[in-house]
Amino acid sequence: MKSLEDGKYFVITGDIEAMWLRDSSFQVMHYVKLAKEDPALRRIISGIIRKQTEQILIDPYANAFNEAPGKGGHQDETERNDWVWERKYELDSLCAPLYLAYTYWKETGETDIFDLKFGQMLRTVLGLIRREQHHEASEYSFQRFDCVPTDTLPFEGKGTPVGYTGMSWSGFRPSDDCCTYGYLVPANMMAVTALGYAEEILRENYDGSWSREVQTAALLRGHIREGIERYGYRDYHAGADILRSGGNSAVSGVFGKDPRWYKLHA
């Protein structure tokens, strides 16, 4: 972890000098409950949240960022930015900072993180999640060459074709492997919770000029939940339901045992 001159904090994951949105959120989540009585810890966690806010505003599709522009990263065929280390779009990664910010607020009562930039970040997140309910109209694509098939998206970087379900599309799973089908159900379950957090944050900490964003968060949450309930389950023996890991329509889906999925909606 590095303290930056502007008061923000850059969290390095493993042996790669880049900051992942998901990893930086959950690496410090366990310390949030201690922050109420520790001013130094509050300063660090709020600095991480501010850095994540800045990063999402740079590129909400990116999953990992450089400490400084042009410092490194993959040279993939996608929209490029010198601040971005990797641009694999993962819905759960986009939601992770909302989990951290909401938990920090509830544990400490601190609201100084909810400034104009944070509101703009939430607006950006809502717009992207809504846009990716109709992935066929999205401009996002990602191709990596000379790699294993799971490190890139098929169909010229757009991923397996999908139809509308109400859920929001994700290119990659938490493992950084591509989704077989674009509607990663556990990530959408995580999004339902994150959208509830966004709605509450906006309603309780921002004025009436943000009412449209409050409504958007509520509507998205409802549509995604309906999509999960309609397309995310399959009847199993003895009358039980089991959860699909992902799908692209009412008739196509895949089941799996990736342990990271269960952490997304626990």
C-alpha positions in Angstrom: 0.0 0.0 0.0 1.3 3.4 -1.0 0.4 6.8 0.5 0.0 9.3 -2.3 0.7 13.1 -2.2 -3.0 13.9 -2.6 -4.0 11.9 0.5 -5.3 8.9 -1.5 -3.9 5.4 -1.2 -2.8 3.0 -3.9 -3.2 -0.7 -3.0 -0.9 -3.1 -4.7 -2.1 -6.7 -5.1 0.5 -9.5 -5.0 3.7 -9.1 -7.1 2.1 -6.9 -9.8 2.4 -3.1 -9.2 -1.2 -2.4 -10.2 -4.4 -1.8 -8.2 -7.4 -4.0 -8.8 -10.8 -2.6 -7.8 -12.1 -5.8 -6.4 -9.0 -6.9 -4.6 -8.3 -3.4 -3.0 -11.9 -3.4 -1.7 -11.9 -6.8 0.0 -8.3 -6.7 1.2 -9.2 -3.8 3.5 -12.9 -4.7 4.2 -11.9 -6.7 7.3 -10.4 -3.6 8.9 -13.4 -1.3 8.4 -15.0 -2.4 11.7 -11.9 -1.1 13.5 -11.9 2.2 11.8 -14.5 4.0 14.0 -12.0 4.1 16.9 -8.9 4.6 14.8 -8.4 7.9 12.9 -5.3 6.7 11.0 -7.2 3.7 9.7 -10.1 5.9 8.7 -7.7 8.1 6.8 -6.3 5.1 4.9 -9.7 3.5 4.0 -11.2 6.8 3.0 -8.1 7.4 0.9 -8.6 4.1 -0.8 -12.2 4.8 -1.6 -11.3 8.2 -3.1 -8.7 6.5 -5.2 -11.2 3.9 -6.4 -13.6 6.7 -7.2 -11.0 8.5 -9.3 -10.2 5.2 -11.1 -13.7 4.4 -12.0 -14.2 7.8 -13.5 -11.1 7.3 -15.6 -12.5 4.0 -17.1 -15.4 2.1 -15.5 -14.7 -0.9 -17.7 -11.2 -1.4 -16.4 -10.4 -3.9 -13.6 -6.9 -2.8 -12.7 -5.0 0.6 -12.8 -1.5 2.0 -12.7 -0.2 4.2 -10.0 0.8 6.7 -12.6 -0.1 7.0 -16.3 2.0 4.9 -18.7 3.6 2.9 -16.0 2.8 -0.5 -17.5 0.0 -2.9 -18.3 -1.4 -5.1 -21.0 -1.5 -3.8 -24.6 -4.8 -5.4 -25.6 -7.1 -4.5 -28.4 -9.6 -2.4 -26.6 -10.0 1.3 -25.8 -6.7 2.2 -24.2 -5.8 4.7 -21.4 -2.3 5.2 -19.9 -3.8 4.9 -16.4 -5.2 1.4 -17.1 -3.2 -1.7 -16.4 -5.9 -4.1 -17.6 -9.4 -3.5 -19.1 -11.2 -6.8 -18.6 -14.7 -5.8 -17.7 -16.0 -7.7 -14.7 -19.3 -6.7 -13.2 -18.4 -7.8 -9.7 -15.2 -5.7 -9.8 -17.3 -2.6 -10.6 -19.5 -3.3 -7.6 -16.8 -4.0 -5.1 -16.0 -0.3 -4.3 -19.7 0.2 -3.5 -19.5 -2.5 -0.9 -16.5 -0.9 0.7 -17.9 2.6 0.7 -21.2 1.5 2.1 -19.7 -0.6 4.8 -17.3 2.2 5.8 -20.2 4.6 6.1 -22.3 2.2 8.2 -19.4 1.3 10.5 -17.9 4.8 11.0 -20.8 7.2 10.3 -18.3 9.2 8.2 -19.9 10.9 5.1 -17.0 13.0 3.8 -16.3 10.4 1.1 -19.7 11.2 -0.4 -18.7 14.3 -2.4 -19.5 15.4 -5.9 -16.9 13.0 -7.5 -18.4 10.1 -5.6 -21.8 11.0 -6.9 -20.5 11.3 -10.4 -18.9 7.9 -10.0 -22.2 6.3 -8.9 -23.9 7.9 -11.9 -21.2 6.4 -14.2 -21.7 3.0 -12.6 -25.4 3.1 -13.0 -25.1 4.1 -16.7 -22.7 1.3 -17.4 -24.8 -1.4 -15.7 -27.9 -0.2 -17.6 -26.0 0.0 -20.9 -24.8 -3.6 -20.5 -28.3 -4.9 -20.1 -28.2 -4.4 -23.9 -24.7 -5.5 -24.7 -25.4 -5.7 -28.4 -25.5 -1.9 -28.4 -22.4 -1.5 -26.2 -19.1 -0.2 -27.7 -17.0 -2.3 -25.3 -14.9 -5.0 -26.8 -11.7 -6.8 -25.7 -9.2 -8.9 -27.6 -5.9 -10.3 -26.4 -3.8 -12.3 -28.9 -1.3 -15.1 -28.5 -2.9 -16.2 -25.2 -5.1 -19.0 -23.9 -8.7 -18.8 -25.0 -10.0 -17.8 -21.6 -7.9 -14.6 -21.6 -9.8 -13.0 -24.4 -13.4 -12.6 -25.7 -14.7 -14.4 -28.8 -16.7 -13.0 -31.7 -14.2 -10.2 -32.4 -14.0 -9.2 -28.8 -17.7 -8.8 -28.1 -18.2 -12.2 -26.4 -20.9 -14.8 -27.0 -24.1 -13.2 -28.4 -26.7 -12.6 -25.8 -30.4 -11.6 -25.7 -32.1 -9.4 -23.2 -32.8 -10.9 -19.7 -32.9 -7.9 -17.4 -29.5 -8.9 -16.1 -26.3 -7.0 -16.9 -23.6 -8.4 -19.1 -20.1 -9.2 -17.8 -17.1 -10.0 -20.0 -15.0 -11.8 -17.4 -15.4 -13.7 -14.1 -13.6 -13.0 -10.8 -10.9 -15.4 -11.9 -10.2 -13.0 -14.9 -11.3 -15.8 -17.3 -13.9 -14.9 -19.9 -17.5 -15.7 -19.3 -18.8 -18.6 -21.5 -22.1 -16.7 -21.6 -22.4 -13.0 -20.7 -24.8 -13.0 -17.8 -22.7 -14.1 -14.8 -25.5 -14.8 -12.3 -23.5 -14.5 -9.1 -22.1 -11.2 -10.3 -25.6 -10.0 -11.0 -26.7 -11.0 -7.5 -23.8 -8.9 -6.2 -25.0 -6.1 -8.4 -28.5 -6.2 -6.9 -27.0 -5.6 -3.4 -24.6 -3.0 -4.7 -27.4 -1.1 -6.4 -29.3 -1.1 -3.1 -26.3 0.4 -1.5 -26.0 3.1 -4.2 -29.7 3.9 -3.8 -29.4 4.3 -0.1 -26.2 6.4 -0.3 -27.7 8.7 -2.8 -31.0 9.1 -1.0 -29.4 9.7 2.5 -26.4 11.8 1.5 -27.3 13.8 -1.6 -29.9 16.4 -2.3 -33.0 16.2 -4.5 -31.0 16.9 -7.7 -29.9 13.3 -7.6 -33.4 11.9 -7.5 -33.1 10.5 -11.0 -30.1 8.5 -10.0 -32.0 7.2 -6.9 -34.8 6.0 -9.2 -32.4 4.5 -11.7 -30.7 2.4 -9.0 -34.0 1.1 -7.8 -35.2 0.3 -11.3 -32.0 -1.5 -12.3 -32.1 -3.5 -9.0 -35.6 -4.6 -9.7 -34.9 -5.6 -13.4 -31.8 -7.5 -12.6 -33.5 -9.3 -9.7 -36.4 -10.3 -12.0 -33.9 -11.5 -14.6 -32.1 -13.7 -12.0 -35.4 -15.2 -10.8 -36.6 -15.9 -14.4 -33.4 -17.0 -16.1 -30.9 -17.8 -13.3 -32.4 -20.9 -11.9 -33.1 -24.4 -13.2 -35.4 -27.0 -11.7 -33.5 -29.8 -10.2 -34.6 -33.2 -8.9 -36.7 -33.4 -5.8 -38.3 -30.1 -6.6 -35.2 -28.0 -5.7 -33.7 -25.1 -7.6 -30.1 -24.7 -8.4 -28.3 -21.6 -9.5 -26.8 -21.2 -12.9 -23.3 -19.6 -12.9 -24.1 -17.8 -16.2 -26.3 -17.7 -19.2 -27.2 -15.8 -22.4 -31.0 -16.5 -22.7 -33.8 -18.6 -21.3 -32.4 -21.7 -22.9 -28.6 -21.5 -22.7 -26.7 -21.7 -19.4 -23.7 -23.3 -17.7 -23.2 -24.6 -14.2 -19.9 -24.7 -12.3 -18.0 -24.9 -9.0 -15.7 -21.9 -9.2 -15.3 -21.1 -5.4 -15.1 -17.4 -6.2 -18.8 -17.3 -7.3 -20.1 -18.1 -3.8 -18.1 -15.2 -2.3 -19.9 -12.8 -4.7 -23.3 -13.3 -3.2 -22.6 -14.6 0.3 
